[in-house]
């Protein structure tokens, strides 16, 4: 009996000490400070996850726009395709408007990795559409000019800046120079595929235009050298591969274009491109 009473007393003493420690912790300024830190970290993590989901939607819709734009080489009326692509990009900009809303009052560089992939894909799609329309490279200023949104107090919808209403709030999203450069670097791959499609449809002028345009982009990236972002050096290698394939196609068209029927040009170019694939890993 004495042993049991001793064990019961020790348990009661332990419970009393635990309650005393809990009450002390609840009033401790250190514990209160760490609870604030916990709430801040949880809020930041939740915002990061929301940005990742929005960026994933931007990436998917931008890729669909790029796939749509590749059809311009095989349809008689390309304007319908371009108008449809413009509508898709408008929907993508609405998603980017949601990113701007999440980043309002925040340090953009704390969450940059969460949405950079989607922004690069959007730059690629927007620059691809701009090249097809104007045969030139869209500037960073032109891209940012389209990323101005209006958020009203009564409804959570974004719209163009020219639709401002009383009581509305203007939100802007600025594409960083690094995201712009990386998106333009990805554009070269789409231009190379456009060259293949053009050759398949018997268009022997577009490959030479694309070759000259890709040389200009390559020269611009060469000036950056090792001073740009780390990802630029990796994508510069892919850019050189795309330029090499387009130049190889132009060489085949110039030398053997008169010998090969137009409906066989795509097969000849595809076979020459396949021969270059094993060398892609060589720097």
Buried (B, 14 or more C-beta within 10 A) or exposed (E): EEEEEEEEEEEEEEEEEEEEEEEEEEEEEEEEEEEEEEEEEEEEEEBBEBBBEBBBBBBBBBEBBBEBBBBBBEEEEBEEBBEBBEEBBEEBBBBBBBBBBBBEEEEEEEBBEBBBBBBBBBBBBBBBBBBBBEEEBBEBEEBBEBBBBBBBEEEEEBBEBEEBEEEBEEBEBEBBEBBBBBBBBBBBBBBBBBBBBBBBBEBBEBBBBBBEBBEEBBEEBEEEEEEBBEBBEEBBEBBBBBBBBBBBBBEBBEEEBEEBEEEEBBEBBBEBBEEEEEEEEEE
